[in-house]
Amino acid sequence: MTGEQETGDQPPGSAFASVSTLDQRPDQRFEFWRSLFPLVELDISDKSRIRQFKARLMRYQAPDGCVFGFGANDNTHARFARPESDFVLLNLTLSGRAELELSGDRRHVVDAASGLLALDGTRPFRTKSYGHATLWMTLPRDMVAAIAGEETGVLKDGLAFLPQNGLSRILEAHLQMIAREGDGMDRRSAELALKVATDLALGALSRTRDALDAEPDRPHDSAIFTAALRHIRARTSQLDLTAAAIADAIGCSRARLYRVFAANGRAVGDAIRNARIELASTQLVNRPDTPVKQIAHGCGYADAAAFARAFRAATGLTPSDFRERHQETDR
């Protein structure tokens, strides 16, 4: 979602602004959320749940006008495109789904297996989102036109699914890393990270095939596997990250999820554990003043003791020893 206004709290030292409707009074939650997106006509799908509306947003705007965002919200419907909406939107669904309706009765359902979707912000379109969590970035439309031209891909037809190739996969991984590390990025780091994302996005858009005229094919096993890994990386901190939750979020059965992972020589539980240990290792080194207990909770562990056991089994070191060893190496 885009067209949002500057607002939100910033963690100390972070360039990213973060907001949550849970910080508002129940009778003001949805109106607060709607106020963040002045260029979007936004409404809630179930008015009876307006006081329980849950949504959160993290964003950063670079000096060149490019914007990165990570958002998750309860069911809504929206109408996009106003005269001021002169941007191209790249969207990566992490969980849930969104139904898109474009001019000419073109309709698409986008979910966690769809990969990167590009939309021309000058074209009117409507969305209905259901438990939608997304990573997105916007680029000034003239920036995209200078690289990709007006007669190809998203600028020709208003919508394009980016081919699943090396460049788009690197972009997906980079956007996920920004979402994970954003709270710890100062303004210079955030600017550099978004500059890399912008270059990757422009490169991917310049190679985009003409927009699809029909619903994407039923996702193959490779798409299911990629979507599951993407969801795990995005939700590593959640205590209830299970195979059932992953399958539900990306739109497949738990049995199929197990089969897909087995075909790739992996196990779902191992993928979750590896993601948590990887994130914990990064934070132990990059956040030396953060208590181990806090890192444990931020990596999906209910208590420090369980985290210490899992970390030692994976690395041969306790979290404290791991941090100390890396601090000695950096001296």
LUMKOL-417409 format. One record per residue (C-alpha): residue in three letters; residue number from 1; x, y negated, z. Coordinates in nm, 2 decimals. Each point is the difference from the previous one (the first is absolute). Last residue first. Layout:
N
+------+-----+--------+--------+--------+
! type ! seq !      X !      Y !      Z !
+------+-----+--------+--------+--------+
!  ALA ! NUM !      X !      Y !      Z !
...
+------+-----+--------+--------+--------+
//
This chain:
331
+------+-----+--------+--------+--------+
! type ! seq !      X !      Y !      Z !
+------+-----+--------+--------+--------+
!  ARG ! 331 !   3.94 !   0.58 !   1.81 !
!  ASP ! 330 !  -0.25 !   0.15 !  -0.23 !
!  THR ! 329 !   0.11 !   0.36 !   0.07 !
!  GLU ! 328 !  -0.04 !  -0.06 !   0.38 !
!  GLN ! 327 !  -0.36 !  -0.13 !  -0.05 !
!  HIS ! 326 !  -0.07 !   0.31 !  -0.21 !
!  ARG ! 325 !   0.11 !   0.23 !   0.28 !
!  GLU ! 324 !  -0.19 !  -0.19 !   0.26 !
!  ARG ! 323 !  -0.33 !   0.02 !  -0.20 !
!  PHE ! 322 !   0.04 !   0.38 !  -0.05 !
!  ASP ! 321 !   0.09 !   0.05 !   0.36 !
!  SER ! 320 !  -0.31 !  -0.19 !   0.11 !
!  PRO ! 319 !  -0.23 !   0.19 !  -0.24 !
!  THR ! 318 !   0.15 !   0.33 !   0.13 !
!  LEU ! 317 !   0.23 !   0.18 !  -0.25 !
!  GLY ! 316 !  -0.01 !   0.32 !  -0.20 !
!  THR ! 315 !  -0.18 !  -0.18 !  -0.28 !
!  ALA ! 314 !  -0.33 !   0.19 !  -0.05 !
!  ALA ! 313 !  -0.03 !   0.19 !   0.32 !
!  ARG ! 312 !   0.13 !  -0.31 !   0.19 !
!  PHE ! 311 !  -0.27 !  -0.22 !  -0.16 !
!  ALA ! 310 !  -0.28 !   0.24 !   0.07 !
!  ARG ! 309 !   0.10 !   0.04 !   0.37 !
!  ALA ! 308 !   0.06 !  -0.37 !   0.05 !
!  PHE ! 307 !  -0.34 !  -0.09 !  -0.16 !
!  ALA ! 306 !  -0.19 !   0.25 !   0.22 !
!  ALA ! 305 !   0.17 !  -0.16 !   0.31 !
!  ALA ! 304 !  -0.06 !  -0.36 !  -0.12 !
!  ASP ! 303 !  -0.38 !   0.05 !  -0.01 !
!  ALA ! 302 !  -0.29 !   0.02 !  -0.25 !
!  TYR ! 301 !   0.23 !   0.01 !  -0.30 !
!  GLY ! 300 !  -0.11 !  -0.17 !  -0.33 !
!  CYS ! 299 !   0.31 !  -0.20 !  -0.09 !
!  GLY ! 298 !  -0.11 !  -0.32 !   0.16 !
!  HIS ! 297 !  -0.06 !   0.19 !   0.33 !
!  ALA ! 296 !   0.35 !   0.14 !  -0.01 !
!  ILE ! 295 !   0.15 !  -0.34 !  -0.09 !
!  GLN ! 294 !  -0.17 !  -0.15 !   0.31 !
!  LYS ! 293 !   0.13 !   0.28 !   0.23 !
!  VAL ! 292 !   0.35 !  -0.05 !  -0.15 !
!  PRO ! 291 !  -0.01 !  -0.37 !   0.11 !
!  THR ! 290 !   0.07 !  -0.25 !  -0.27 !
!  ASP ! 289 !   0.33 !  -0.19 !   0.04 !
!  PRO ! 288 !   0.19 !   0.20 !  -0.26 !
!  ARG ! 287 !  -0.26 !  -0.06 !  -0.27 !
!  ASN ! 286 !   0.18 !   0.09 !  -0.33 !
!  VAL ! 285 !   0.17 !   0.32 !   0.13 !
!  LEU ! 284 !  -0.28 !   0.15 !   0.21 !
!  GLN ! 283 !  -0.25 !  -0.13 !  -0.26 !
!  THR ! 282 !   0.16 !   0.18 !  -0.29 !
!  SER ! 281 !   0.03 !   0.33 !   0.19 !
!  ALA ! 280 !  -0.36 !  -0.03 !   0.12 !
!  LEU ! 279 !  -0.13 !  -0.04 !  -0.36 !
!  GLU ! 278 !   0.20 !   0.30 !  -0.12 !
!  ILE ! 277 !  -0.11 !   0.21 !   0.30 !
!  ARG ! 276 !  -0.37 !  -0.09 !  -0.06 !
!  ALA ! 275 !   0.02 !   0.07 !  -0.38 !
!  ASN ! 274 !   0.18 !   0.33 !   0.07 !
!  ARG ! 273 !  -0.27 !   0.10 !   0.25 !
!  ILE ! 272 !  -0.29 !  -0.08 !  -0.24 !
!  ALA ! 271 !   0.17 !   0.18 !  -0.29 !
!  ASP ! 270 !   0.07 !   0.30 !   0.23 !
!  GLY ! 269 !  -0.37 !   0.02 !   0.09 !
!  VAL ! 268 !  -0.11 !  -0.01 !  -0.36 !
!  ALA ! 267 !   0.24 !   0.28 !  -0.10 !
!  ARG ! 266 !   0.24 !  -0.02 !  -0.30 !
!  GLY ! 265 !   0.12 !   0.22 !  -0.28 !
!  ASN ! 264 !  -0.19 !  -0.20 !  -0.26 !
!  ALA ! 263 !  -0.25 !   0.27 !  -0.07 !
!  ALA ! 262 !  -0.05 !   0.03 !   0.38 !
!  PHE ! 261 !  -0.08 !  -0.37 !   0.01 !
!  VAL ! 260 !  -0.26 !   0.03 !  -0.27 !
!  ARG ! 259 !  -0.15 !   0.31 !   0.16 !
!  TYR ! 258 !  -0.03 !  -0.17 !   0.35 !
!  LEU ! 257 !  -0.17 !  -0.30 !  -0.16 !
!  ARG ! 256 !  -0.24 !   0.23 !  -0.19 !
!  ALA ! 255 !  -0.10 !   0.17 !   0.32 !
!  ARG ! 254 !  -0.05 !  -0.34 !   0.17 !
!  SER ! 253 !  -0.24 !  -0.10 !  -0.27 !
!  CYS ! 252 !   0.07 !  -0.31 !  -0.22 !
!  GLY ! 251 !  -0.09 !  -0.36 !   0.02 !
!  ILE ! 250 !   0.32 !  -0.19 !   0.10 !
!  ALA ! 249 !  -0.13 !  -0.10 !   0.35 !
!  ASP ! 248 !  -0.18 !   0.33 !   0.07 !
!  ALA ! 247 !   0.30 !   0.21 !  -0.08 !
!  ILE ! 246 !   0.22 !  -0.22 !   0.21 !
!  ALA ! 245 !  -0.23 !   0.02 !   0.30 !
!  ALA ! 244 !  -0.03 !   0.37 !  -0.03 !
!  ALA ! 243 !   0.37 !   0.05 !  -0.03 !
!  THR ! 242 !   0.05 !  -0.21 !   0.32 !
!  LEU ! 241 !   0.09 !  -0.36 !   0.08 !
!  ASP ! 240 !  -0.19 !  -0.05 !   0.33 !
!  LEU ! 239 !   0.28 !  -0.17 !   0.19 !
!  GLN ! 238 !   0.04 !  -0.27 !  -0.27 !
!  SER ! 237 !   0.34 !  -0.15 !  -0.04 !
!  THR ! 236 !   0.08 !   0.19 !  -0.32 !
!  ARG ! 235 !  -0.30 !  -0.14 !  -0.18 !
!  ALA ! 234 !   0.16 !  -0.16 !  -0.31 !
!  ARG ! 233 !   0.27 !   0.27 !  -0.04 !
!  ILE ! 232 !  -0.26 !   0.28 !   0.04 !
!  HIS ! 231 !  -0.24 !  -0.17 !  -0.25 !
!  ARG ! 230 !   0.28 !  -0.03 !  -0.26 !
!  LEU ! 229 !   0.10 !   0.36 !   0.05 !
!  ALA ! 228 !  -0.37 !   0.11 !  -0.05 !
!  ALA ! 227 !  -0.04 !  -0.22 !  -0.31 !
!  THR ! 226 !   0.32 !   0.15 !  -0.16 !
!  PHE ! 225 !  -0.12 !   0.36 !   0.07 !
!  ILE ! 224 !  -0.35 !  -0.07 !  -0.13 !
!  ALA ! 223 !   0.14 !  -0.16 !  -0.31 !
!  SER ! 222 !   0.23 !   0.30 !  -0.06 !
!  ASP ! 221 !  -0.30 !   0.23 !   0.05 !
!  HIS ! 220 !  -0.19 !  -0.16 !  -0.28 !
!  PRO ! 219 !  -0.25 !  -0.27 !   0.07 !
!  ARG ! 218 !  -0.33 !   0.03 !  -0.19 !
!  ASP ! 217 !   0.06 !  -0.21 !  -0.31 !
!  PRO ! 216 !  -0.02 !  -0.37 !   0.02 !
!  GLU ! 215 !  -0.35 !  -0.15 !  -0.08 !
!  ALA ! 214 !  -0.02 !  -0.13 !  -0.35 !
!  ASP ! 213 !   0.11 !  -0.30 !  -0.20 !
!  LEU ! 212 !   0.36 !   0.00 !   0.14 !
!  ALA ! 211 !   0.20 !  -0.32 !  -0.03 !
!  ASP ! 210 !   0.26 !   0.00 !  -0.28 !
!  ARG ! 209 !   0.33 !   0.15 !   0.11 !
!  THR ! 208 !   0.21 !  -0.17 !   0.26 !
!  ARG ! 207 !   0.36 !  -0.05 !  -0.08 !
!  SER ! 206 !   0.02 !  -0.37 !   0.07 !
!  LEU ! 205 !  -0.21 !   0.05 !   0.31 !
!  ALA ! 204 !   0.26 !   0.23 !   0.15 !
!  GLY ! 203 !   0.28 !  -0.25 !  -0.06 !
!  LEU ! 202 !  -0.21 !  -0.28 !   0.14 !
!  ALA ! 201 !  -0.08 !   0.21 !   0.31 !
!  LEU ! 200 !   0.36 !   0.10 !   0.06 !
!  ASP ! 199 !   0.12 !  -0.36 !  -0.03 !
!  THR ! 198 !  -0.28 !  -0.12 !   0.23 !
!  ALA ! 197 !   0.07 !   0.28 !   0.26 !
!  VAL ! 196 !   0.37 !  -0.10 !   0.00 !
!  LYS ! 195 !  -0.09 !  -0.37 !   0.06 !
!  LEU ! 194 !  -0.24 !   0.12 !   0.27 !
!  ALA ! 193 !   0.28 !   0.16 !   0.20 !
!  LEU ! 192 !   0.23 !  -0.30 !  -0.05 !
!  GLU ! 191 !  -0.27 !  -0.24 !   0.12 !
!  ALA ! 190 !  -0.09 !   0.22 !   0.30 !
!  SER ! 189 !   0.37 !   0.02 !   0.10 !
!  ARG ! 188 !   0.04 !  -0.38 !  -0.02 !
!  ARG ! 187 !  -0.32 !  -0.06 !   0.20 !
!  ASP ! 186 !   0.08 !   0.24 !   0.28 !
!  MET ! 185 !  -0.10 !   0.37 !  -0.03 !
!  GLY ! 184 !  -0.08 !   0.21 !   0.31 !
!  ASP ! 183 !  -0.38 !   0.00 !  -0.04 !
!  GLY ! 182 !   0.05 !   0.08 !  -0.37 !
!  GLU ! 181 !   0.18 !   0.33 !   0.05 !
!  ARG ! 180 !  -0.29 !   0.25 !  -0.07 !
!  ALA ! 179 !  -0.19 !  -0.22 !  -0.25 !
!  ILE ! 178 !   0.33 !  -0.09 !  -0.18 !
!  MET ! 177 !   0.09 !   0.37 !  -0.02 !
!  GLN ! 176 !  -0.34 !   0.08 !  -0.15 !
!  LEU ! 175 !   0.05 !  -0.26 !  -0.27 !
!  HIS ! 174 !   0.35 !   0.14 !  -0.08 !
!  ALA ! 173 !  -0.14 !   0.35 !  -0.03 !
!  GLU ! 172 !  -0.27 !  -0.11 !  -0.24 !
!  LEU ! 171 !   0.25 !  -0.20 !  -0.20 !
!  ILE ! 170 !   0.24 !   0.29 !  -0.03 !
!  ARG ! 169 !  -0.29 !   0.22 !  -0.12 !
!  SER ! 168 !  -0.10 !  -0.26 !  -0.26 !
!  LEU ! 167 !   0.35 !  -0.01 !  -0.14 !
!  GLY ! 166 !   0.05 !   0.38 !  -0.01 !
!  ASN ! 165 !  -0.32 !   0.08 !  -0.17 !
!  GLN ! 164 !  -0.37 !   0.03 !   0.09 !
!  PRO ! 163 !  -0.14 !  -0.23 !  -0.27 !
!  LEU ! 162 !  -0.16 !  -0.32 !   0.14 !
!  PHE ! 161 !  -0.38 !   0.01 !  -0.01 !
!  ALA ! 160 !  -0.12 !  -0.30 !  -0.19 !
!  LEU ! 159 !  -0.27 !  -0.26 !   0.03 !
!  GLY ! 158 !  -0.10 !  -0.33 !  -0.17 !
!  ASP ! 157 !   0.01 !   0.13 !  -0.35 !
!  LYS ! 156 !   0.28 !  -0.19 !  -0.17 !
!  LEU ! 155 !   0.17 !  -0.15 !   0.31 !
!  VAL ! 154 !   0.00 !   0.34 !   0.18 !
!  GLY ! 153 !   0.18 !   0.18 !  -0.28 !
!  THR ! 152 !   0.12 !  -0.18 !  -0.31 !
!  GLU ! 151 !  -0.11 !  -0.30 !  -0.20 !
!  GLU ! 150 !   0.09 !  -0.29 !   0.23 !
!  GLY ! 149 !   0.37 !   0.08 !   0.03 !
!  ALA ! 148 !   0.17 !   0.22 !   0.26 !
!  ILE ! 147 !   0.28 !  -0.22 !   0.12 !
!  ALA ! 146 !  -0.12 !  -0.36 !  -0.05 !
!  ALA ! 145 !  -0.36 !   0.12 !   0.05 !
!  VAL ! 144 !   0.09 !   0.14 !   0.35 !
!  MET ! 143 !   0.15 !  -0.33 !   0.12 !
!  ASP ! 142 !  -0.30 !  -0.19 !  -0.16 !
!  ARG ! 141 !  -0.24 !   0.21 !   0.21 !
!  PRO ! 140 !   0.17 !  -0.09 !   0.33 !
!  LEU ! 139 !   0.07 !   0.33 !   0.18 !
!  THR ! 138 !  -0.22 !   0.16 !   0.27 !
!  MET ! 137 !   0.10 !   0.29 !   0.22 !
!  TRP ! 136 !  -0.19 !   0.29 !   0.15 !
!  LEU ! 135 !   0.02 !   0.28 !   0.25 !
!  THR ! 134 !  -0.34 !   0.14 !   0.08 !
!  ALA ! 133 !  -0.22 !   0.16 !   0.27 !
!  HIS ! 132 !  -0.37 !   0.04 !  -0.10 !
!  GLY ! 131 !  -0.25 !   0.16 !   0.23 !
!  TYR ! 130 !  -0.25 !  -0.03 !  -0.29 !
!  SER ! 129 !   0.04 !  -0.28 !  -0.24 !
!  LYS ! 128 !  -0.26 !  -0.13 !  -0.25 !
!  THR ! 127 !   0.16 !  -0.23 !  -0.26 !
!  ARG ! 126 !  -0.10 !  -0.25 !  -0.26 !
!  PHE ! 125 !   0.18 !  -0.14 !  -0.29 !
!  PRO ! 124 !   0.04 !  -0.34 !  -0.18 !
!  ARG ! 123 !   0.31 !  -0.04 !  -0.21 !
!  THR ! 122 !   0.25 !  -0.28 !   0.10 !
!  GLY ! 121 !   0.15 !   0.23 !   0.27 !
!  ASP ! 120 !   0.13 !   0.24 !  -0.26 !
!  LEU ! 119 !   0.01 !   0.34 !   0.17 !
!  ALA ! 118 !   0.29 !   0.25 !   0.04 !
!  LEU ! 117 !  -0.04 !   0.34 !   0.16 !
!  LEU ! 116 !   0.28 !   0.20 !   0.16 !
!  GLY ! 115 !  -0.06 !   0.36 !   0.08 !
!  SER ! 114 !  -0.34 !   0.16 !  -0.04 !
!  ALA ! 113 !   0.05 !   0.28 !   0.25 !
!  ALA ! 112 !  -0.08 !  -0.21 !   0.30 !
!  ASP ! 111 !  -0.33 !  -0.11 !  -0.14 !
!  VAL ! 110 !  -0.14 !  -0.22 !  -0.29 !
!  VAL ! 109 !  -0.34 !   0.07 !  -0.16 !
!  HIS ! 108 !  -0.04 !  -0.18 !  -0.33 !
!  ARG ! 107 !  -0.28 !  -0.17 !  -0.18 !
!  ARG ! 106 !  -0.02 !  -0.18 !  -0.33 !
!  ASP ! 105 !  -0.35 !  -0.14 !  -0.06 !
!  GLY ! 104 !   0.14 !  -0.25 !  -0.25 !
!  SER ! 103 !   0.13 !  -0.22 !   0.27 !
!  LEU ! 102 !   0.17 !   0.17 !   0.29 !
!  GLU ! 101 !  -0.14 !   0.22 !   0.29 !
!  LEU ! 100 !   0.25 !   0.15 !   0.24 !
!  GLU !  99 !  -0.09 !   0.26 !   0.26 !
!  ALA !  98 !   0.25 !   0.01 !   0.29 !
!  ARG !  97 !   0.13 !   0.30 !   0.19 !
!  GLY !  96 !   0.13 !   0.10 !   0.34 !
!  SER !  95 !   0.37 !   0.03 !   0.06 !
!  LEU !  94 !   0.33 !  -0.15 !  -0.12 !
!  THR !  93 !  -0.13 !  -0.18 !  -0.31 !
!  LEU !  92 !   0.27 !  -0.19 !  -0.19 !
!  ASN !  91 !  -0.11 !  -0.33 !  -0.15 !
!  LEU !  90 !   0.18 !  -0.23 !  -0.24 !
!  LEU !  89 !  -0.18 !  -0.33 !  -0.05 !
!  VAL !  88 !   0.08 !  -0.24 !  -0.29 !
!  PHE !  87 !  -0.07 !  -0.36 !   0.08 !
!  ASP !  86 !  -0.19 !  -0.31 !  -0.11 !
!  SER !  85 !  -0.29 !   0.03 !   0.24 !
!  GLU !  84 !  -0.07 !  -0.38 !   0.02 !
!  PRO !  83 !  -0.28 !   0.02 !  -0.26 !
!  ARG !  82 !  -0.17 !   0.28 !   0.20 !
!  ALA !  81 !   0.04 !   0.37 !  -0.02 !
!  PHE !  80 !  -0.10 !   0.26 !   0.25 !
!  ARG !  79 !  -0.34 !   0.12 !   0.13 !
!  ALA !  78 !   0.00 !   0.21 !   0.32 !
!  HIS !  77 !  -0.15 !   0.30 !   0.17 !
!  THR !  76 !   0.11 !   0.12 !   0.35 !
!  ASN !  75 !   0.05 !   0.32 !   0.19 !
!  ASP !  74 !   0.24 !  -0.03 !   0.29 !
!  ASN !  73 !   0.34 !  -0.16 !  -0.05 !
!  ALA !  72 !   0.37 !   0.07 !  -0.05 !
!  GLY !  71 !   0.26 !  -0.25 !  -0.14 !
!  PHE !  70 !   0.36 !  -0.02 !  -0.09 !
!  GLY !  69 !   0.10 !  -0.31 !  -0.20 !
!  PHE !  68 !   0.28 !  -0.14 !  -0.21 !
!  VAL !  67 !  -0.03 !  -0.34 !  -0.18 !
!  CYS !  66 !   0.18 !  -0.15 !  -0.29 !
!  GLY !  65 !  -0.01 !  -0.38 !  -0.02 !
!  ASP !  64 !   0.37 !  -0.06 !  -0.07 !
!  PRO !  63 !   0.06 !  -0.10 !   0.36 !
!  ALA !  62 !  -0.11 !   0.34 !   0.13 !
!  GLN !  61 !  -0.33 !   0.06 !   0.17 !
!  TYR !  60 !  -0.01 !   0.26 !   0.28 !
!  ARG !  59 !  -0.29 !   0.21 !   0.12 !
!  MET !  58 !  -0.14 !   0.24 !   0.26 !
!  LEU !  57 !  -0.37 !   0.06 !   0.02 !
!  ARG !  56 !  -0.24 !   0.18 !   0.23 !
!  ALA !  55 !  -0.36 !   0.10 !  -0.01 !
!  LYS !  54 !  -0.27 !   0.14 !   0.23 !
!  PHE !  53 !  -0.37 !  -0.10 !   0.00 !
!  GLN !  52 !  -0.17 !   0.10 !   0.32 !
!  ARG !  51 !  -0.22 !  -0.31 !   0.02 !
!  ILE !  50 !  -0.09 !   0.04 !  -0.37 !
!  ARG !  49 !  -0.11 !   0.36 !   0.04 !
!  SER !  48 !  -0.37 !  -0.05 !  -0.07 !
!  LYS !  47 !   0.09 !  -0.21 !  -0.31 !
!  ASP !  46 !   0.13 !   0.31 !  -0.18 !
!  SER !  45 !   0.18 !  -0.09 !  -0.32 !
!  ILE !  44 !   0.17 !  -0.31 !   0.13 !
!  ASP !  43 !   0.04 !  -0.30 !  -0.22 !
!  LEU !  42 !   0.27 !  -0.18 !  -0.19 !
!  GLU !  41 !  -0.01 !  -0.25 !  -0.28 !
!  VAL !  40 !   0.37 !  -0.05 !  -0.05 !
!  LEU !  39 !   0.20 !  -0.32 !  -0.06 !
!  PRO !  38 !  -0.03 !  -0.10 !   0.37 !
!  PHE !  37 !   0.15 !   0.33 !   0.13 !
!  LEU !  36 !   0.10 !  -0.05 !   0.36 !
!  SER !  35 !  -0.34 !  -0.15 !   0.09 !
!  ARG !  34 !  -0.16 !   0.33 !  -0.08 !
!  TRP !  33 !   0.20 !   0.17 !   0.28 !
!  PHE !  32 !  -0.10 !  -0.27 !   0.25 !
!  GLU !  31 !  -0.36 !   0.03 !  -0.11 !
!  PHE !  30 !   0.03 !   0.38 !   0.05 !
!  ARG !  29 !   0.14 !  -0.02 !   0.36 !
!  GLN !  28 !  -0.21 !  -0.29 !   0.13 !
!  ASP !  27 !  -0.28 !   0.17 !   0.19 !
!  PRO !  26 !   0.25 !   0.26 !   0.14 !
!  ARG !  25 !   0.23 !  -0.27 !   0.14 !
!  GLN !  24 !   0.33 !   0.00 !  -0.19 !
!  ASP !  23 !   0.33 !   0.18 !   0.07 !
!  LEU !  22 !  -0.15 !   0.32 !  -0.13 !
!  THR !  21 !  -0.04 !  -0.18 !  -0.34 !
!  SER !  20 !   0.38 !   0.04 !  -0.04 !
!  VAL !  19 !   0.26 !  -0.24 !  -0.13 !
!  SER !  18 !   0.37 !   0.02 !  -0.09 !
!  ALA !  17 !   0.23 !  -0.26 !  -0.16 !
!  PHE !  16 !   0.33 !   0.13 !  -0.12 !
!  ALA !  15 !   0.32 !  -0.21 !   0.03 !
!  SER !  14 !   0.09 !   0.17 !   0.32 !
!  GLY !  13 !   0.23 !  -0.15 !   0.27 !
!  PRO !  12 !  -0.27 !   0.03 !   0.27 !
!  PRO !  11 !  -0.30 !   0.18 !  -0.15 !
!  GLN !  10 !  -0.20 !  -0.23 !  -0.22 !
!  ASP !   9 !  -0.36 !  -0.08 !   0.07 !
!  GLY !   8 !  -0.26 !  -0.06 !  -0.28 !
!  THR !   7 !  -0.10 !  -0.25 !  -0.26 !
!  GLU !   6 !   0.09 !  -0.11 !  -0.35 !
!  GLN !   5 !  -0.30 !   0.05 !  -0.22 !
!  GLU !   4 !  -0.09 !   0.31 !  -0.19 !
!  GLY !   3 !  -0.07 !   0.02 !  -0.37 !
!  THR !   2 !   0.09 !   0.36 !   0.01 !
!  MET !   1 !  -0.13 !   0.35 !   0.07 !
+------+-----+--------+--------+--------+
//
